[in-house]
Amino acid sequence: MPDGFERAGRLGRPADAGFATLPNLITLARLCAVPLAVWLVVQHRLDLAFWLFVAAGISDAVDGWLARRQGLRSAVGAILDPIADKLLLVSMYVTLAFMQVLPDWLAILVVFRDVLIVGGVLLLYMLGHSIAIRPLLVSKLNTTLQIGLAALALLFAGYGFDLPYVLDALIVAVGLSTFASGAAYVWSVARR
């Protein structure tokens, strides 16, 4: 699943199918699942949070497929879909760090990278510069690693699996790729 910020940037101007389309309703349901996912983690129901996270991932694939297949792309969907994806992912990192399932420094790094990108785009827009965010390979890798780590952390903690070396290796990979992705975006904007 590509980074949500990048996906919105590369879609350009979609043919507007309106708001009340099935893909948009699926995306809205995913957005509404964010508080439920947070609540489940805080209530120590990481097993259920894992399945909700998996369902959200499947819904992301389904709504995108439906939008493309049935020609239901919309301006609302192009904005709402990456927001739903980012809110779910960031909220999981923050909540899992709060519950001491993931390290707090990693949650801070993940949030900071996204704030840096969004803040930079908004700043450039306010200064009158148009900027198209293109997907970078390192960012696609980072998003995949972030999703994988969140899912594995929920799975392991929810079902009591104890494979610390797997989680530790993935935590390091997510930390490095998050830093590299943020730095790559800053570098690509600075070059312009």
C-alpha angles and dihedrals in degrees: 000000000000121000109279094229090054095045092056090049097052099045091074112186110347121204101263111242091173131246106286098067125130093246091052092048090051089050091048090052089052090051090050089051091065097082090044091052091050091048092050091053093047089049089054092247094130090147090064091039088056092056091045089051090050091048090051090052092050091047089053091055092044097050092049092048092049093048092053098038097047097034092245099138112142140179089242092052092048089058101032097049098060090041091055091047094049095044092052095046097043093044090052092051093048093045095045089050091049089052089048094242092117127027116269093227089061093052090049091050093048092049093043092053092053093044089049092053096043092042092049093050092048092047093050090046091052089050090055099255120132114217130187113202110217122198112257122207092234090053093051088051090047093052091049091050092046092052092046093050094048091049094046093046090052092045096047095044094040095051100030098247113163111206101134096167091058093051093042092052092048092047090055091046092050092047093051095043092046091053092044092048093050091047091048092054092048090048094048092051093044091054090060 
